[in-house]
Amino acid sequence: MLLANMSTVKVEQIDASSPRLTEVKSLWRQHSDTLGFFPDDAFHDYAHSRRILVAIVRGKFAGYLLYRLNHSKAVIVHLCVDANARQQGVTHALLDQLRSLAKDRRGILLKCRQDFDVSATWPRLGFARIRESAGRASKGSTLIHWWLDFGTPDLFDQPSDSDSLDAAIDANIFLDLMEDRNDETSGLMADWLHETVALCYTAELLNDLGRSNDEATRLQRRAEASQFKLLRCTPEDYHQAEAVLKPLFPKLPTPQDESDFRHLVRASASGANVFVTRDQPLLDQSQAVFDACGLSIVRPSELIGRVDTLLQEKQYQRRYVAGTKQISQTRISQLEQGLVQSISRGQESQRNLTSRLNCYLANPKLYECHSLANAQGETLAFYVLEKRSNQLAIPLLRVRQNRQAGTLLRYLLTGIVRRAILENASSVFLPESEVADGVEAACASIGFLPVDQGHAKIVLSGLLSAAQASELIPLTGASIDQLREALGQAATCPSTASIAEHLIWPAKIVDSALPCFIVPIRPSFAEHLFDEGLASDGLFGADVDLALNPESAYYRAARPGIITCPSRVLWYVSSSQTYTGSMSIRACSRVVELAKGTPKHLFQRFRRLGVYDWQDVLKTASGDLNKEIMAFRFDDSEPVGPIPLSKFQPVLRAHGVRTQLQSPVKIRGEAFAEIYALAFDTPEVR
């Protein structure tokens, strides 16, 4: 697919089937001494994700750029130009195309060793030196972090505490690294991974190393292990993880098999995000282990190629909160035994915490105390709601720090924001004192902004012009000023409009540049994708907790490729004799990511969001493993209506839009506003 043409330089975005991929790998091999080791499978993962750009000069391959995209920035992993094509604008062409593809991000980040000659090039390309860190691939080296800023408001950024994975390594991976004996594993030491992946070990590694008959070797290996992070777990967590995983490994015929299993159990019990191994019996059970406990088992090359997907799995996995049996929420009226101890932080005085809780419980008209527990009765989270004038505050928020923490935080915060909507509060406030590890990133993902003495989520409703929304924002501060600036740009920039709507959700900006679509969906899937408001008719009754599902993914045929990103979608539940409430629009969502690829690749990318299992995704591709399909990730789902087809068909006709909704249809912003207003029986903008 041709994407750019600068003079004689053409830039293409390739996929895994492109013959150019072989040329990319060949050029990398020529420069692997500076680019670092990069496994063949990782190249294919990036190509499947269409994250490789190649430059063509007069029909010949001239260079490539391999990159990552996350919530706020593009990250250059490799940028390499063939020696015969230098001084011909290849680097500029590749960077210009990346800027175009990442135009809704804040900028482009790359890391380069200070002692490499190419370091002098980055300032000439507009990059600024923002920080430095120690390199991992070469001891004593210094990494310079270079940043190309797009001038986007800082409120679009998210904190970095969600941008690091704890990757537990088994004994073989550890020895690979210490003895430099496996090229695939060597890729884990790449400098660009240094601050994204924290290589860790569990106590079972020490047991493994202790089996050596040579004392000097044992001492040396133990000292070498200390350069990595040790992941600890309690005996209770270990036994619980063991009980979950043992049915997947009923036979452990050798002592080594038993040790491999203990490595896995400890990784799960300690809250590791990833377990890295080359052990095939463990890898063969990777999907079953993920389904059982949310731990991803990967090869080194898979970790390198899928690092962004794995980061997203850390931040949110639907499996932890789906269904009504896994987590129970209770409003408490008195302190329960062991509660204070279970929610206190580090060196926090339990006496002071007890006093705070007693004050909240003594005033139930002003405060509500809620506890979340798992099926075993263990407290997972605790929070207090304070009802203020036109605001809900969260004076206390505690979440148990484990693999579920990111998911639970997003689940809780989404629920509290929805509560604010029901109570007509215009904001939700979380004081700075309650912003602990992971909380700031979770707040940012839900749409909270930093304000004086804490973080706040603006809660506006209805159809609003950008000017009206700006006037209704109840708070002040630097981030609020940036939000108002973004609202002023919403009419001309779709990506800015999408972020601005997210920050004031559930309000919709009527004069924004966001593309709008109506997407038909079968009731059997719709009932699992949306909210409890739809459950009352028997439709959407199976999984009520998805009312608090911060994000989901939807799969469909790649053609017609009508849907774009970012955009809004109105969900039309298609006709069904089994479900009541069909043939109507039932929800509205924000599209935040769109991807095309094979069923296996897309399922792996979005499996954390649940709802669709592997067989569902394969059925979307008509059972063809090689067929290209589409998936789009969406959030900010809001129940609307229902708006029957008979009620909104006249709007479609008036705007010249087809009324047969067998596939997605694009509608103008004016048509979206008229249909959305029908849900509230109000034809006018608020």
QUIUR-V975567 format. One line per field, one symbol per residue. phi: phi as a letter, one per 40 degrees, with the letter a starting at -180 (. if undefined). burial: 1 if it has 9 or more other C-alpha atoms within 8 Angstrom, else 0. A space follows every 10 residues. Layout:
BEGIN
phi = ???
burial = ???
END
This chain:
BEGIN
phi = .cbaabfccb bbcbbccccc cccccccddc bccbcgcacd ccdccccdcf bbbbbbbfgb cbiabbabbb cbacbccbbb bddcbcgbgc ccccccccdc cbccccibba baccccdcdc cccccgcbcb aaaccbcbcg cbcccbbbcc gcdccccbcc ccbabcbcbc cccdcdccbf bacdcdcccd cccdccbccb abcccccccc cccbcccdcc cccccccbcc cbacdccccc cccccdccbc bbcbdccccd ccdccccccc gdcabbabcc dcccbccccc ccbgcccbcd cccccbdccc cccccabddc bcgcbcbbbb cbbacccgcd ccbcbfcccc cccccccccc ccbccbbbbb bbbcccgccc aaabbbcbcg abbbcaabbc caccdccccc cccccccccc cccfccabbb cdcbcbdgcc ccdccchcbc bdgibbbcbb bgcbcdccdc ccccbbhccc cccccccccc cbbdcccccc cdcbdccbcc bccccbabbc acdccdcbcb bccccccgcg ccacccdbcc aabbbaccbc cccbbcabbc cbcccaccbc gcfacbabbb cbababicdc cccccbcdcg gccdcccccd cfgccbccbb bbcbafcbcb gcbcdccbdd ccccbgbcbc bcadbcbcdc cdcccdcccb fbcbcc
burial = 0011100011 1111110001 1011101100 0100001110 1111111111 1111111000 1111111110 0111111111 1100110011 0011001110 0110111111 1111000010 0110001110 0000110000 1111111110 0100110100 1101111111 1011111001 0011111111 1111011111 1111110110 0000000100 1100000111 1010001101 1101100000 0000001111 1111111111 1111111100 0110110011 0001111111 1111111111 1111111111 1111011100 0100100011 0011000001 0011001101 1001001111 1111100011 1111111000 1111111111 0011111111 1111111001 1000111111 1001100111 1111111110 1001111111 1111111011 0010000011 1111011111 1011111111 1111111111 1111111111 1110111111 1101111111 1011111111 1110101100 0000011111 1111010011 0111111111 1111111111 1110011111 0010001101 1000101111 1111111111 1111100110 1110001000 1001111110 1111111110 000010
END
